[in-house]
Amino acid sequence: MDRQVVVRAEELTVEHFAPYGQAVLMPDGLAPKRGQDWDCWDNLARFGSAAQRVGCVWTRPTNRPITHMERHLAEVLAPVTAPVIQAMALPDDLADPHAQPDAHTVRAFIIRPGQCIVMADGAWHWAAIPWQETAFYYFIFQPSLEPFGLTSDPWVPFRHGESIRIEVCI
């Protein structure tokens, strides 16, 4: 029996991403704050107040299925050089040490440079993958208290041994 769940990647929208966290899209119109050579839109999404950490990733194309995901407190992801695809499963209670991601709640979002997402606390996710070419992205996250999110191996397999294959049809 094939246990692989096929998930079709879709364009990022505020509405479709809402169950997983907050999507931040490039704003329209005049910026509320402007300088001679800059425009600033702030307060586009709310982010927690814990000790945030910043990291960056160069991500390379792959066809390998996703078999595990991780979760922790909120995380922001913003691609820089090229679009990335972020696979997300619905959040679970971070206090539950036996929680596992559910492959049947996974959606995959294309996030383009100029867009970012804010993942909800406990939202399951895999490392973003490039849409078409090697991509660089920044992330900001709030690590959870041990053992969730700070262990040397935070990756947890899907509930029933499923795997995810992302299909891009745009």
C-alpha positions as CSV (number, residue, x, y, z in Angstrom):
1,M,0.0,0.0,0.0
2,D,1.4,3.4,-1.0
3,R,1.6,5.6,2.1
4,Q,2.8,8.7,0.3
5,V,0.5,11.7,0.4
6,V,0.7,14.1,-2.7
7,V,0.4,17.7,-1.8
8,R,0.1,20.3,-4.5
9,A,2.0,23.6,-3.9
10,E,-0.1,26.7,-4.1
11,E,0.3,30.4,-4.2
12,L,0.6,32.0,-0.8
13,T,-2.4,34.0,0.3
14,V,-3.4,35.4,3.7
15,E,-6.6,33.4,3.8
16,H,-5.1,30.0,2.9
17,F,-2.2,30.3,5.2
18,A,-4.3,31.5,8.2
19,P,-4.7,28.1,9.8
20,Y,-0.9,27.7,9.9
21,G,0.1,31.2,11.0
22,Q,0.3,34.6,9.4
23,A,1.3,35.4,5.8
24,V,2.9,38.7,5.1
25,L,2.6,39.9,1.5
26,M,4.2,42.9,-0.2
27,P,1.9,45.8,0.7
28,D,0.1,48.0,-1.8
29,G,-0.2,51.8,-1.7
30,L,1.9,54.4,0.0
31,A,4.0,53.4,3.0
32,P,2.9,54.9,6.3
33,K,6.6,55.8,7.1
34,R,8.9,57.3,4.4
35,G,12.2,58.9,4.1
36,Q,14.1,60.4,1.2
37,D,15.3,57.0,0.0
38,W,13.2,54.5,1.9
39,D,9.6,53.4,2.4
40,C,8.6,51.4,5.5
41,W,5.5,49.4,6.3
42,D,5.6,48.2,9.8
43,N,3.3,46.1,12.0
44,L,2.3,43.9,9.1
45,A,2.3,40.8,11.4
46,R,2.6,40.2,15.1
47,F,5.6,38.3,16.4
48,G,6.1,37.0,19.9
49,S,8.4,38.5,22.6
50,A,10.6,35.5,23.5
51,A,14.4,35.5,22.8
52,Q,14.3,35.4,19.0
53,R,17.2,33.9,17.0
54,V,18.1,34.7,13.4
55,G,19.5,32.2,10.9
56,C,19.9,31.8,7.1
57,V,19.7,28.9,4.7
58,W,20.9,28.2,1.2
59,T,18.5,25.6,0.0
60,R,19.1,23.4,-3.1
61,P,16.5,21.6,-5.3
62,T,15.6,18.0,-4.3
63,N,13.1,15.4,-5.2
64,R,13.3,13.5,-1.9
65,P,10.1,13.0,0.0
66,I,9.5,14.7,3.3
67,T,9.2,12.2,6.1
68,H,9.7,14.3,9.2
69,M,8.8,17.8,10.5
70,E,9.8,20.0,13.4
71,R,7.8,22.5,15.6
72,H,8.7,25.2,18.1
73,L,7.5,28.7,19.0
74,A,6.7,31.2,16.2
75,E,9.1,31.5,13.2
76,V,9.4,34.0,10.4
77,L,10.6,32.9,7.0
78,A,11.6,35.4,4.2
79,P,13.1,34.3,0.9
80,V,15.8,36.6,-0.5
81,T,17.1,35.4,-3.8
82,A,14.4,33.2,-5.3
83,P,11.0,31.7,-4.3
84,V,10.9,28.8,-1.8
85,I,8.2,26.3,-1.0
86,Q,7.3,25.9,2.7
87,A,5.5,22.7,3.7
88,M,3.3,23.1,6.8
89,A,1.2,20.8,8.9
90,L,-1.3,22.1,11.4
91,P,0.0,23.1,14.8
92,D,0.0,20.8,17.9
93,D,0.3,21.6,21.6
94,L,3.9,22.2,22.3
95,A,3.4,20.7,25.8
96,D,2.5,17.3,24.2
97,P,5.8,15.3,24.0
98,H,4.0,12.5,21.9
99,A,2.6,14.8,19.2
100,Q,3.5,14.0,15.6
101,P,2.7,15.9,12.4
102,D,-0.4,14.8,10.4
103,A,0.5,14.4,6.7
104,H,-3.2,14.9,5.8
105,T,-3.1,18.6,7.1
106,V,0.0,19.5,5.1
107,R,-0.2,22.3,2.6
108,A,2.8,23.6,0.6
109,F,3.1,27.4,0.0
110,I,5.2,29.2,-2.6
111,I,6.8,32.2,-0.9
112,R,8.4,34.7,-3.2
113,P,11.1,37.3,-2.4
114,G,9.1,40.3,-1.0
115,Q,6.8,38.0,0.9
116,C,7.3,36.3,4.3
117,I,5.3,34.1,6.6
118,V,5.0,34.0,10.4
119,M,4.4,30.4,11.5
120,A,2.1,29.9,14.5
121,D,3.4,28.4,17.7
122,G,3.7,24.7,17.4
123,A,3.2,24.7,13.6
124,W,4.9,21.7,12.0
125,H,7.2,22.4,9.1
126,W,10.1,21.1,7.0
127,A,13.0,23.3,5.9
128,A,11.9,25.4,3.0
129,I,12.9,24.1,-0.4
130,P,13.6,26.1,-3.6
131,W,10.8,26.4,-6.1
132,Q,13.0,26.2,-9.2
133,E,16.6,27.0,-8.3
134,T,18.9,27.2,-5.3
135,A,17.6,29.9,-3.0
136,F,18.7,31.8,0.1
137,Y,16.3,32.7,2.9
138,Y,16.4,34.2,6.4
139,F,14.5,32.9,9.3
140,I,13.8,34.3,12.8
141,F,12.4,31.9,15.4
142,Q,11.6,31.6,19.1
143,P,13.1,28.4,20.4
144,S,10.8,26.3,22.7
145,L,11.9,25.1,26.1
146,E,13.5,21.7,26.2
147,P,12.9,19.2,24.9
148,F,10.7,20.8,22.1
149,G,12.7,22.7,19.4
150,L,16.1,22.8,21.0
151,T,17.1,19.2,20.9
152,S,19.9,18.0,18.7
153,D,17.4,16.2,16.5
154,P,14.0,18.1,16.5
155,W,12.6,16.2,13.5
156,V,9.5,14.0,14.2
157,P,8.1,11.5,11.7
158,F,4.5,11.7,10.4
159,R,1.8,9.9,12.5
160,H,1.3,6.8,10.4
161,G,4.6,6.6,8.6
162,E,3.4,8.7,5.6
163,S,5.7,10.8,3.5
164,I,5.0,14.0,1.5
165,R,5.9,14.7,-2.1
166,I,5.4,18.3,-3.2
167,E,4.0,18.8,-6.7
168,V,4.4,22.2,-8.4
169,C,1.9,22.8,-11.2
170,I,2.0,26.6,-11.6
